[in-house]
Every structure is written in structure tokens, then in C-alpha cells.
């Protein structure tokens, strides 16, 4: 590897490191401190990392420096030292302190928002069956913050797009309502800032900061539940309550639905459940290929369909890992200037996970549950009747069967009285279209999904 790397190469190196760092240091710490960082220099032995502020620099040095060094050493294929420097977002050293009237930078005082990742927008989000409901609800939230779906709770297993949607909401709100104050923060950072505020007798400032925002985006809320002791939960609950009661938008992301969080505060759990709850599931192979293709284009690289398909088939259950594998391939191409053969790609991504989680709900489970909840006899739903009070529950059940199982349209049609592919697709599309515009349908599907996944 060359002793020096061009600025684009340094940026590519860091983007390739982020998915691995997220697994090593934790997604909350990565999103809070590392996604806004940048590699400034690499002389062959030492990597100079630029971070947003002194708090981030000191935290990373104390908690995660060995993990960062190990990850970067693996990527450049030699042992490296990592040094950190506080820089502005444009990569320059920080300017001298300004007067109190100057605009405050994010988290410069230790309280506040983590910068939004410019890549996490609705335009860059690949919409498919596995995430269509969450995406539609996220867009509604961004159009009318604090009015329609409040609170909005997004959950999924690691790496399926929660953070992307959370930040996409933030970007959209800022674009259309620039006067609104949007704060994105991980639960871990919230707790760390609370601890610091209590230590430094700044609790009043901490509360004022978070209880006066317009849109509060909280990532990885399961971290709150993992902490022993009631102080963090109580502070989070009262912040949440204040914002909710003043019609400010709250959006929360977690690796589990509210009922599965190990919270000591039952009031907090009930608050989290009282709005829209949306899940993200593992994408199918076609969706994974689309995600990889879009990501490769954003990196300015054209990869063959053979390579994209190979990566998509090997990595099934985690979009973050999927993108991490692609970025490793892109970094290798950027550093060497050469296209890779399929065998070289196989070797590069050999260590990435390929396991996918099975789904437990069946088409029959869904049909029986919908029939019961919508008061439609199951035999009518599966039979030839075409009156509206039968057709609508049938279409809802078809939509959920497509969303919650791996069954093909043909198999779903066979279960629902031998209906053909086009009829089943029409029913699915009918519900999908209504989700975009009809709030009652959105609530209905949300409630049915929640009941089926209990």
C-alpha cells in the first residue's frame, strides 16, 4: 500500500471502517462520535483522525482507541497508530472562541444534537416490501411533525435501516421547516450527557436543552433499558412526556418493540406504545441487490451484476453488514485502482455474516387473526364472495401475508381460495396505496402487525 493516500482515498477508507467500528464500539457510540469524524492524514504509520469536539476526542481516546486502531490496521494491512484532533466539519482546525451571540455548533457544550449523516435521506432509502410501512409512516411524520403520528416508534434487528429512517425524518423536517429545532441523539449519548450534567451541577441546563426542541429523534433506546437504576429512565420519561404534551414530535428507534424492552418504568413503556409502532424486516435478495447498486453508484463505482448478486446472496440479514462488505470492495478498488475479479470479492467478504432469521408467522395464522379482528368469517374470506365487507379484510390479510411471510404471491393466492397471481397483487397494491394517504388504514395495519408479532 502507498505511503500516502489521496483525500478521496482517505474518505473511502473511513467509510469502509465505519460498519466494522459499529460492531466493535457499539452502534450508539459509532453514530454519536464516529460518523461525523474524518481521516485527515495517513503517513504510512500514523492515521490522524479529525473529530467534532473535545468531548468526542476525550471519550474516544478513553473508551475506544484500541478498537479504532485495530480496525484501521486491518483495513490498511499494517499496524498503525491513531491520533485525534478536533476539527470543524470542513476538516479545518477549530476557530478561536466567539462571543456568546455566535451560533452554537452541535454538541459543542456537551448537550445537543449529533450531526445528521448527509447520506441518510429518503432519496437514498431503498423502499421494498420489508420496509414500506415504516417508510410511509416516516414520511408522514416528516410532513406534519407533532400532529399525525406521535410518538413514532421504529424497531428492527441490527442493521436494517432504523437509523437511516430516523435521520431521513430529520433531514426532511429541516428542509421543509428550517425554523424548527431538530435534535438527533443516541440514548447512550443522552445518558452520558445526563451523568455529566449531574456531576457538574448542570441538570437544569440539560433539561432545558432537551425539553424545548421541536423534533426529538432518539436512536437505540434499548440502551436506556439496559442501565441499572431508575435515574436515566425517569429523566427520559419526563423529557418524553414534556415534549409529547406540548405537541412536539418524538421519534424513537430500538432493536425491539416497546413491550420487549426491559424497562422498570411501566409508564414509559405505555407511552412508547401509544403511537405508531413500525418494524423493518430483512430484505429479499432483489432488494439487497438494489441497495448495493444504489450504494455503489453513490460511491462513484460501477460494479458488475455478477458481483452485486454474489454479495447480496451471501449476506442476508443485515443491511449495515451488506453495505460494509460493499464498502470494503469499493475501498480495495479505490486503493489499488483496479477492478476486482469475483474470486477476489469472495475472499474480501469471506468473514461477513450470512445468516438470516426465520419468520414464525404463517399465512393461515394471519388469515385467522385478521378474520377475527375484522369480524369476517374465515370461510368467507377464503371463499368466492366479492362483496366489500369480505373483499377488504381479504385484501388486508393478503397484504400482511406478503409482508410478514416468505410466501410467494402464487402460494398466497392458492391459500386464499385458489386466486390467481394478478388478483393477489391487486389486493396487495390496493392496501399499499392506501397506506400512503389514509391514516385509518395505517393505524389498522399497524395494530394488526403488532398483534401478530406478540
C-alpha positions as CSV (number, residue, x, y, z in Angstrom):
1,X,0.0,0.0,0.0
2,X,1.3,3.5,-0.8
3,X,2.7,5.7,1.9
4,X,0.2,8.5,1.1
5,X,-3.4,8.3,0.1
6,X,-5.4,11.0,-1.7
7,X,-8.2,12.8,0.2
8,X,-10.9,10.7,-1.7
9,X,-9.0,7.6,-0.7
10,X,-8.9,8.7,2.9
11,X,-12.6,9.3,2.9
12,X,-13.2,5.9,1.3
13,X,-11.0,4.2,4.0
14,X,-13.1,5.8,6.8
15,X,-16.4,4.9,5.2
16,X,-15.2,1.3,4.9
17,X,-14.1,1.3,8.6
18,X,-17.4,2.6,10.0
19,X,-19.5,-0.7,9.7
20,X,-16.8,-2.7,11.4
21,X,-16.4,0.0,14.1
22,X,-20.1,0.0,14.7
23,X,-19.9,-3.7,15.6
24,X,-16.8,-3.1,17.8
25,X,-17.6,0.0,19.7
26,X,-21.4,-0.2,19.6
27,X,-23.8,1.4,17.1
28,X,-24.7,4.2,19.5
29,X,-21.1,5.3,20.1
30,X,-20.4,5.0,16.4
31,X,-23.4,7.1,15.4
32,X,-22.7,9.7,18.1
33,X,-18.9,10.2,17.7
34,X,-17.5,8.4,14.7
35,X,-19.9,9.0,11.7
36,X,-19.0,12.8,11.8
37,X,-15.3,12.1,12.1
38,X,-12.8,12.0,9.2
39,X,-9.4,10.7,8.3
40,X,-7.2,13.8,7.8
41,X,-3.8,12.2,7.2
42,X,-2.0,8.9,6.8
43,X,1.8,8.8,6.5
44,X,2.0,5.0,6.4
45,X,2.4,4.7,10.2
46,X,0.0,7.1,11.9
47,X,-3.6,7.9,11.0
48,X,-4.8,11.4,12.1
49,X,-8.5,11.3,12.8
50,X,-10.5,14.6,12.9
51,X,-13.4,14.7,15.4
52,X,-16.1,17.2,16.1
53,X,-15.1,18.4,19.6
54,X,-13.1,17.9,22.7
55,X,-15.8,15.8,24.4
56,X,-15.7,13.3,21.4
57,X,-11.9,13.3,21.3
58,X,-11.6,12.5,25.0
59,X,-14.4,9.9,25.0
60,X,-12.9,8.0,22.1
61,X,-9.4,8.1,23.5
62,X,-10.5,6.8,26.8
63,X,-13.1,4.2,25.7
64,X,-12.4,3.0,22.1
65,X,-8.9,3.9,20.9
66,X,-7.7,0.2,20.7
67,X,-10.7,-0.8,18.7
68,X,-10.3,2.0,16.3
69,X,-6.6,1.3,15.8
70,X,-7.3,-2.5,15.3
71,X,-10.0,-1.8,12.7
72,X,-7.9,0.6,10.7
73,X,-4.8,-1.6,10.9
74,X,-6.8,-4.5,9.4
75,X,-8.0,-2.3,6.6
76,X,-4.6,-0.9,5.6
77,X,-3.0,-4.3,6.3
78,X,-0.3,-3.0,8.6
79,X,-0.1,-1.8,12.3
80,X,-1.0,1.8,12.6
81,X,-1.2,4.4,15.4
82,X,-4.3,6.6,15.7
83,X,-4.1,10.2,16.8
84,X,-7.1,12.5,17.1
85,X,-7.5,16.2,16.5
86,X,-10.6,18.5,17.0
87,X,-11.6,20.0,13.7
88,X,-14.6,21.8,12.2
89,X,-16.9,19.9,9.9
90,X,-14.9,21.1,6.9
91,X,-11.7,19.5,8.2
92,X,-10.0,22.7,9.4
93,X,-8.8,23.3,13.0
94,X,-11.4,25.0,15.2
95,X,-11.6,28.7,15.1
96,X,-10.9,30.8,18.3
97,X,-13.9,31.1,20.7
98,X,-16.5,33.5,19.5
99,X,-18.8,35.8,21.5
100,X,-21.8,34.3,23.2
101,X,-24.0,35.5,20.3
102,X,-22.3,33.3,17.8
103,X,-24.3,30.2,16.6
104,X,-23.5,27.1,18.7
105,X,-22.1,24.0,16.9
106,X,-23.8,20.7,17.6
107,X,-22.9,19.2,21.0
108,X,-20.2,21.8,21.5
109,X,-21.4,22.4,25.0
110,X,-21.9,18.6,25.7
111,X,-25.7,19.0,25.3
112,X,-27.4,18.7,21.9
113,X,-27.7,17.1,18.6
114,X,-25.4,14.8,16.7
115,X,-24.9,16.0,13.1
116,X,-27.2,14.2,10.7
117,X,-25.4,11.9,8.1
118,X,-26.0,13.6,4.7
119,X,-26.4,10.1,3.1
120,X,-29.3,9.2,5.3
121,X,-32.2,10.8,3.3
122,X,-35.4,9.5,1.9
123,X,-34.0,9.8,-1.6
124,X,-31.2,7.3,-0.7
125,X,-33.5,4.8,1.1
126,X,-34.5,1.8,-1.0
127,X,-38.2,1.1,-0.5
128,X,-39.4,-2.5,-0.6
129,X,-42.0,-4.8,1.0
130,X,-39.8,-5.3,4.1
131,X,-39.8,-1.6,5.0
132,X,-42.7,0.0,3.0
133,X,-44.9,0.6,6.1
134,X,-42.1,2.2,8.2
135,X,-41.1,4.3,5.2
136,X,-44.6,5.6,4.6
137,X,-45.1,6.4,8.2
138,X,-41.7,8.2,8.4
139,X,-42.7,10.4,5.5
140,X,-46.0,11.3,7.1
141,X,-44.2,12.3,10.3
142,X,-41.7,14.5,8.4
143,X,-44.6,16.3,6.7
144,X,-46.6,17.0,9.9
145,X,-44.3,16.8,12.9
146,X,-46.2,16.6,16.2
147,X,-49.6,16.2,14.6
148,X,-50.2,12.8,12.9
149,X,-48.1,10.0,14.3
150,X,-46.8,11.0,17.7
151,X,-44.8,9.3,19.2
152,X,-43.4,7.2,16.3
153,X,-41.5,4.1,17.3
154,X,-39.3,2.2,14.8
155,X,-37.8,-1.2,15.6
156,X,-35.9,-3.9,14.0
157,X,-32.9,-6.1,14.4
158,X,-29.5,-4.5,13.9
159,X,-28.6,-3.0,10.6
160,X,-31.9,-2.9,8.8
161,X,-32.3,0.9,8.4
162,X,-33.7,2.3,11.6
163,X,-31.0,5.0,11.9
164,X,-31.4,5.8,8.2
165,X,-35.2,6.5,8.5
166,X,-34.7,8.3,11.8
167,X,-32.2,10.7,10.2
168,X,-34.2,11.0,7.0
169,X,-37.1,12.4,9.0
170,X,-34.7,14.9,10.5
171,X,-33.4,15.9,7.1
172,X,-36.9,16.3,5.6
173,X,-38.1,18.4,8.6
174,X,-35.1,20.7,8.4
175,X,-35.6,21.1,4.6
176,X,-39.3,22.0,4.8
177,X,-39.4,23.7,8.2
178,X,-36.0,25.3,8.8
179,X,-37.2,27.2,11.8
180,X,-37.9,24.0,13.7
181,X,-35.3,22.8,16.1
182,X,-34.4,19.1,15.3
183,X,-32.3,17.1,17.7
184,X,-30.9,13.6,16.8
185,X,-29.2,11.7,19.6
186,X,-28.5,8.2,20.7
187,X,-29.8,7.0,24.0
188,X,-26.3,6.3,25.1
189,X,-25.2,9.8,24.5
190,X,-28.3,11.1,26.3
191,X,-27.4,9.1,29.3
192,X,-23.7,10.1,29.2
193,X,-24.7,13.7,29.0
194,X,-27.1,13.3,31.9
195,X,-24.4,11.8,34.0
196,X,-22.1,14.6,33.2
197,X,-24.8,17.2,33.9
198,X,-25.4,15.7,37.3
199,X,-21.7,15.6,38.1
200,X,-21.2,19.2,37.1
201,X,-24.4,20.6,38.6
202,X,-25.8,21.4,35.2
203,X,-29.0,19.3,35.3
204,X,-31.2,22.4,34.8
205,X,-29.4,23.3,31.6
206,X,-29.6,19.7,30.4
207,X,-33.4,19.6,30.9
208,X,-33.9,23.0,29.3
209,X,-31.9,21.8,26.3
210,X,-33.9,18.7,25.6
211,X,-37.4,19.8,26.7
212,X,-37.6,22.7,24.3
213,X,-36.9,21.0,21.0
214,X,-39.5,20.7,18.2
215,X,-38.5,17.2,16.9
216,X,-36.6,14.8,19.1
217,X,-35.0,11.8,17.3
218,X,-33.7,9.2,19.7
219,X,-31.7,6.2,18.5
220,X,-31.1,2.8,20.2
221,X,-33.5,3.5,23.1
222,X,-32.8,-0.1,24.4
223,X,-29.7,1.4,26.0
224,X,-31.9,3.2,28.5
225,X,-33.5,-0.1,29.4
226,X,-30.1,-1.8,29.9
227,X,-28.9,0.6,32.5
228,X,-29.4,-0.3,36.2
229,X,-31.0,2.3,38.3
230,X,-34.1,4.5,37.7
231,X,-32.5,7.9,37.1
232,X,-32.0,7.6,33.4
233,X,-35.4,6.1,32.8
234,X,-37.0,8.8,34.9
235,X,-35.2,11.7,33.1
236,X,-36.0,10.1,29.7
237,X,-39.7,9.7,30.7
238,X,-40.1,13.3,31.9
239,X,-38.4,14.6,28.8
240,X,-40.6,12.5,26.6
241,X,-43.7,13.5,28.4
242,X,-42.9,17.2,28.3
243,X,-42.4,17.1,24.5
244,X,-45.5,14.9,23.9
245,X,-47.8,17.1,26.0
246,X,-46.6,20.3,24.1
247,X,-47.3,18.6,20.7
248,X,-43.6,18.3,19.8
249,X,-42.6,15.3,17.7
250,X,-40.9,12.3,19.3
251,X,-39.4,9.6,17.1
252,X,-37.7,6.6,18.7
253,X,-35.7,3.7,17.3
254,X,-34.9,0.4,19.1
255,X,-33.8,-3.1,18.4
256,X,-37.1,-4.4,20.0
257,X,-40.7,-3.3,20.2
258,X,-41.8,-1.4,23.4
259,X,-43.3,-4.4,25.1
260,X,-40.0,-6.3,24.9
261,X,-37.8,-3.6,26.4
262,X,-36.7,-4.4,29.9
263,X,-38.0,-1.1,31.4
264,X,-38.6,-0.6,35.1
265,X,-40.9,2.3,34.4
266,X,-44.2,0.9,33.2
267,X,-45.4,4.5,32.5
268,X,-42.6,4.9,30.0
269,X,-43.5,1.6,28.2
270,X,-47.1,2.6,27.9
271,X,-46.1,6.0,26.4
272,X,-43.9,4.3,23.9
273,X,-46.7,2.1,22.8
274,X,-49.4,4.7,22.4
275,X,-48.4,5.9,19.0
276,X,-47.5,4.3,15.7
277,X,-45.1,1.3,16.0
278,X,-43.4,0.2,12.8
279,X,-40.9,-2.6,12.1
280,X,-38.3,-3.2,9.5
281,X,-37.6,-6.8,8.3
282,X,-34.8,-8.5,6.4
283,X,-34.9,-7.6,2.7
284,X,-35.2,-10.2,0.0
285,X,-32.4,-10.8,-2.5
286,X,-33.8,-8.4,-5.1
287,X,-34.0,-5.6,-2.6
288,X,-30.5,-6.3,-1.4
289,X,-29.2,-6.1,-5.0
290,X,-31.0,-2.7,-5.4
291,X,-29.5,-1.5,-2.1
292,X,-26.0,-2.5,-3.2
293,X,-26.4,-1.0,-6.7
294,X,-27.6,2.4,-5.2
295,X,-24.7,2.4,-2.7
296,X,-22.1,1.6,-5.4
297,X,-23.5,4.4,-7.6
298,X,-23.2,6.9,-4.6
299,X,-19.6,5.8,-4.2
300,X,-19.0,6.5,-7.9
301,X,-18.3,2.9,-8.8
302,X,-19.9,0.7,-11.4
303,X,-19.8,-3.0,-10.2
304,X,-20.9,-5.9,-12.4
305,X,-24.3,-7.5,-11.8
306,X,-22.4,-10.7,-11.0
307,X,-20.5,-9.1,-8.1
308,X,-23.6,-7.3,-6.8
309,X,-25.6,-10.6,-6.9
310,X,-22.9,-12.6,-5.2
311,X,-22.6,-10.1,-2.3
312,X,-26.5,-10.0,-2.0
313,X,-26.8,-13.7,-1.9
314,X,-24.0,-14.2,0.7
315,X,-25.2,-11.5,3.2
316,X,-28.9,-11.9,4.0
317,X,-29.9,-10.4,7.4
318,X,-28.2,-7.1,7.9
319,X,-28.1,-4.1,5.6
320,X,-25.3,-2.5,7.6
321,X,-23.2,-5.6,7.1
322,X,-24.2,-5.7,3.5
323,X,-23.1,-2.1,2.9
324,X,-19.9,-2.7,4.9
325,X,-19.0,-5.6,2.6
326,X,-19.6,-3.4,-0.4
327,X,-17.6,-0.5,1.1
328,X,-14.7,-2.9,1.7
329,X,-14.8,-3.9,-2.0
330,X,-15.0,-0.2,-3.0
331,X,-12.1,0.7,-0.8
332,X,-10.0,-2.0,-2.3
333,X,-10.8,-0.8,-5.8
334,X,-10.1,2.8,-4.7
335,X,-6.8,2.0,-3.1
336,X,-5.5,-0.2,-5.9
337,X,-7.1,1.4,-8.9
338,X,-8.0,-2.0,-10.3
339,X,-11.3,-3.8,-10.8
340,X,-11.8,-7.0,-8.8
341,X,-12.5,-10.5,-10.0
342,X,-15.3,-12.4,-8.4
343,X,-12.8,-14.7,-6.7
344,X,-11.1,-11.6,-5.1
345,X,-14.5,-10.4,-3.9
346,X,-15.2,-13.8,-2.4
347,X,-12.0,-13.6,-0.4
348,X,-12.6,-9.9,0.7
349,X,-16.1,-10.6,2.2
350,X,-15.5,-14.1,3.5
351,X,-15.8,-13.1,7.1
352,X,-19.1,-11.3,6.8
353,X,-22.3,-12.9,8.3
354,X,-24.7,-14.7,6.0
355,X,-27.4,-16.0,8.5
356,X,-31.0,-14.8,8.1
357,X,-33.6,-15.0,10.9
358,X,-36.6,-17.2,10.1
359,X,-40.1,-15.9,10.3
360,X,-42.5,-17.6,12.6
361,X,-46.0,-16.4,11.5
362,X,-47.8,-18.4,8.8
363,X,-50.3,-17.3,6.1
364,X,-53.0,-19.3,8.0
365,X,-52.1,-17.5,11.3
366,X,-52.6,-14.2,9.5
367,X,-55.8,-15.1,7.9
368,X,-57.3,-16.4,11.1
369,X,-56.2,-13.3,13.1
370,X,-57.5,-10.8,10.5
371,X,-60.8,-12.7,10.2
372,X,-61.2,-12.5,14.0
373,X,-60.2,-8.8,14.4
374,X,-62.2,-7.6,11.4
375,X,-65.2,-9.8,12.2
376,X,-65.2,-11.6,8.8
377,X,-65.8,-15.3,8.8
378,X,-62.7,-17.2,7.7
379,X,-64.7,-19.4,5.3
380,X,-66.0,-16.2,3.6
381,X,-62.5,-14.7,3.3
382,X,-61.3,-17.9,1.6
383,X,-64.4,-18.4,-0.5
384,X,-65.7,-16.8,-3.7
385,X,-67.7,-13.9,-2.2
386,X,-66.8,-10.5,-3.6
387,X,-68.9,-8.0,-1.6
388,X,-66.9,-5.2,0.1
389,X,-67.2,-6.4,3.7
390,X,-65.4,-9.6,2.6
391,X,-63.0,-8.2,-0.1
392,X,-61.5,-5.6,2.2
393,X,-60.5,-8.0,5.0
394,X,-59.2,-10.4,2.4
395,X,-57.0,-7.7,0.9
396,X,-55.7,-6.7,4.3
397,X,-54.9,-10.4,5.1
398,X,-53.1,-10.7,1.7
399,X,-51.1,-7.6,2.3
400,X,-50.0,-8.9,5.7
401,X,-49.2,-12.3,4.3
402,X,-46.9,-10.8,1.8
403,X,-45.3,-8.5,4.4
404,X,-44.8,-11.0,7.2
405,X,-44.0,-14.3,5.5
406,X,-41.7,-15.5,2.7
407,X,-44.7,-16.9,0.8
408,X,-44.9,-16.1,-2.9
409,X,-47.9,-14.4,-4.4
410,X,-48.8,-17.7,-6.1
411,X,-48.8,-19.6,-2.8
412,X,-50.8,-16.8,-1.0
413,X,-53.3,-17.0,-3.9
414,X,-53.6,-20.7,-3.5
415,X,-54.4,-20.4,0.2
416,X,-57.0,-17.7,-0.4
417,X,-59.3,-19.9,-2.4
418,X,-57.1,-20.5,-5.5
419,X,-57.0,-16.9,-6.6
420,X,-54.5,-16.1,-9.4
421,X,-51.3,-14.0,-9.1
422,X,-52.8,-10.8,-10.6
423,X,-55.8,-10.8,-8.1
424,X,-53.4,-11.2,-5.1
425,X,-51.1,-8.5,-6.5
426,X,-54.0,-6.1,-7.0
427,X,-55.1,-6.7,-3.3
428,X,-51.6,-6.1,-2.1
429,X,-51.2,-2.9,-4.1
430,X,-54.5,-1.6,-3.0
431,X,-53.5,-1.7,0.6
432,X,-50.0,-0.3,-0.2
433,X,-51.5,2.7,-1.9
434,X,-54.0,3.5,0.9
435,X,-51.1,3.3,3.4
436,X,-49.6,6.4,1.8
437,X,-52.8,8.5,2.1
438,X,-55.3,7.0,4.6
439,X,-54.5,7.4,8.3
440,X,-57.1,4.9,9.4
441,X,-55.6,2.2,7.1
442,X,-52.1,3.0,8.6
443,X,-53.4,2.5,12.1
444,X,-55.3,-0.7,11.2
445,X,-52.2,-2.3,9.6
446,X,-50.1,-1.2,12.5
447,X,-52.4,-2.7,15.1
448,X,-52.8,-5.9,13.2
449,X,-49.0,-6.3,12.8
450,X,-48.4,-5.6,16.4
451,X,-51.0,-8.2,17.4
452,X,-49.5,-10.9,15.1
453,X,-46.0,-10.3,16.4
454,X,-46.8,-10.5,20.1
